[in-house]
Amino acid sequence: MKKKLYHFSGETDLESNAEIKNFLNEIEVIPFENLSAQEVLNKNFDIIELKENDYDQFKNIISAVGWKISHLNSADALLRDGKIYRPTNVVADCILHLIQQRQSSISTAAAVMVIGDYNFVLSVTAKLALAGFKNFVISFEDESLFAALQKRLKDFIFNLNLTFVKLNELNQVPNTSSMLISNMTENMSPEAYESLAYFNFLSHDGIFVDASSAKNGALIEEARRAELTVIVENEILTLKYKTLLELSKNSSKV
């Protein structure tokens, strides 16, 4: 029986991305309706996808929240486990897995730059910090949120070194980072997007992870020209839906 997937805010990548449509053999995408968070939970869908800030509508009505999610107050998917739903940050999990798979010898002492949407930056930074990385350069649109991000992370992860850089100042960052992880698109900040193409802040053998690469074709070409190790959106999405399927299949059937 196919697993039922519902995207709380509309279109799922499964329907819009031809390269991952094979998952539709095992996942049934439920058509979007303008439902409240509680109404969605009442439908008993197996998987609920969330976009930036969607979790805010679920956090007070879900009881099975793990310690990491409770600290981050952010999630990108809900998985049904019997009669309850468990929130997760599956994209961050997949990004770390792909990095370790591609370059298992990478040093956790090197700096990591994470840029894009606030919750994406928060969840990815947390995942890598828990894996041993300690030095991060952070960038997103609203600088006023950096203090909140620092507090959330340092409440449960110790010895973190977090530095904020404005999106329009990325070209001023020295080339001390070993990785750039981003879900930024040109629409977010044209100036920042243009400065990214120089990759002057990455070491020569660095890793570029682009979670929005379908919209950033020129950027990916520049990264490969710079001989960076590149991880693209379709790799992340493939692992994401594979992971969601496996977790859903292993959940309680009550």
N, C-alpha and C positions, 0 to 999 in steps of 0.2 A: 504494500500500500504506500502511495506517495505521501511524503510529509507536506503538511500545509504551511505555506509561508505567506506572511502578510507584512507589507511595508507600511508603517504607521503614517508616513508622510507622502506616500504615493509610489512612484515608479521604482522598481527594484532593478539592479544591474542585470539580473537574470534575463529580463525581457529586452533590455536595451543593448546588451553586449553580445554580439553573435558568437564570440570566441568561447563563451562559457555556457551557451545554451544547452549543452549536453546534460547539464544538471537538471533540466526540466524533465528528464526521464524519471527522476526520483523525487522531484519537488513540484508540487502544484502551487502556482502563484495565485493567491486569492485576489480578485479585483478590488481596487481601492474603494472604500466608502468613507464618508466623513463621520467617523465614529470617535467617541470619547475613549480615553485610556481604559476605563473600566469596562466599557462595551467591548473593546478589543479583547481584553482578558477573558471576558465571559464567553467568547467564541471558541476558546480552547484550541487556537492555532498552535501548531508545533513550534514554529519559529516566528518571532516578530522582529523585523529589522527596524532600527532607529537611526535617524540622522541627527545632526548637531542639535542639541538642546531638547530632543524629544523625550529623553529619560526624565526630565523635570516633571512631566505629567504622570509618570508611573511610580516615582520613587516613594511616594507616601502610601501607595496601595499594594506594594509588593513586600512580602515578609522575608523571603529567602535571599537576603543580601549578604554576600561574603564580606570579610573584613576589608579587602582591597577596594571593592566597589563602594563600601560605606565611607571610606576615606576620600575617594576620588569624586563621589557623587556624579558619576558619569558612566554611561554604557552605550554600546552600539547595537546590541541585540538582546532579546529575551528568549530563553529556551524553556519550553514546558517540560516539567519533570513531575509526572503524575498530576496532582491537583494544584501544583504551585509553579511559579515562573522564577527562573534564576537569571539575573542580568550578567552580561559578560562584555568584555572589550575584545572581541575576536580579531579585529583588524590589527591591533597592537600585538597580540599573540602571534599572528601570522607573519608580521614584519620581523619580529625577533627570530622566529624559526628560519625564515628565508635568509636573513643575515648570517646566522650561525651555519646554515647549510652551505652558503656560498663562500664564506671566509671563516672557517672554524678557528683560525689562529689569531683573529683580530684581538688586539689588546684592549682591555677594559679601562686602561689608564688614559687612552686617547679621548679627546673631546668629541662630542656628538652635537651636531646642530639639528634642531627640530623646529620646523616652521609650518604655519598653516592655520586651520581652525583651532580655536582654543581647546576644545575637548579632545581633538585629535592629538594636539601637542601634549596635553596633560596625560592621556592614557599611554601614549608611546614613550614619553619620558619616564613614567612610572614603571613600565614594563622593562625598559632597558636598565633603569636604576636598580630594580630588584634582581637583575641578572649580573650586577656588579659594576656597571658603568657609573661614574661619579661626576664627571665634568660635562656640563651641558651649556650650549648657547641656544637660547630660546627666542623665537620671534613670532608674533602674531599681531593682528591689527590693533587691538585695544590694549595699550600699554598698562592701563589702570588695573587690568586683571592679573598682572604678573605677581603682585603681592599675594593674591588669593591662591594662585598656582603654587607659589613657594610654600605657603602655609600648609596646603593640602599634602604636598609631597613630603615636607620635612616633619610633619606630624607622625609619619610612620616609616620614613626612610632616612637614615642618618648619614652624615658626612657627605652631603650633596653640595656640589659647587654649581650654582645656577646663575647664568648671566643673561640679561635681556638686551636684545638689539632691535631697534626699530626696523620695520620692513624696508624703509627707504634708505637704510644705512648698512645694508648687507654687504655692499661692495667695500666697506671699510674694515671688515673683519679680517684679521690676519689668517694665513693658511695653516692653522693649527688643528683643524678638525679632521677626524678620520672618516666621518660619515655625515651625510646630509639626508635627512628624512623629511619629506614634504608631502602635503596634499594641496599645496597652493596652485592656483591657476592664474592666468594673466588677468582675468576679471577682478580678482581679489586686490591686486596692486600691480598695475602695468610697470611702474618704475622698479619695484622689487623683482618682478618676473624678469625684466631685462637684465638686471644686475646678476641674477642667478646664472645666466648663460656663461658668465666668465669663470665660474667655479674657482675663483681665486682664494676662497677660504678653505678649500679642501686640499689635503695632502695629495701628492701625485698618484698614490695607489689607493685613493679613497673610494668609498662606496656611496652611490647615489640611489636612494629609494624614493620613487615617485608614485604616490598612491593616486595621482590624478593624471597619469601619463597619457591617457586617451585624448586629453585636451592639450597636451604639452609635447606634441611630436617634435617640434624644433629643438626643444630643450633636451630631449632624449638623444637626438642626433649629436648635439654639442657635447653631451656627457660622454658618449661613446668615442667621439673624436678626441676628447681629453683623456681617453684610455682609463676611464673610471669603471669600476664594477657597477653595473646598472641592474636594479630590480624594478620591474615595471608593474603597472596596475593590474594587468591580467594575471600575473603570477600571484599577486596578493589575493585577488578575487577568487581564483581557482582554489587556493588553499583555504580561503575563508569558507566557501560553500562546502568544500570537502569536510572541513572541521565541523561546521554546523550540522551537516548530515550525520556524521559519526556521533557527535554528542547527542543529537536527537534520537538516534537509533538505540543508544545506550541508556537513555533515560527511563525512568519508571513508567510502566504502562497503566498505572492505576487511574 
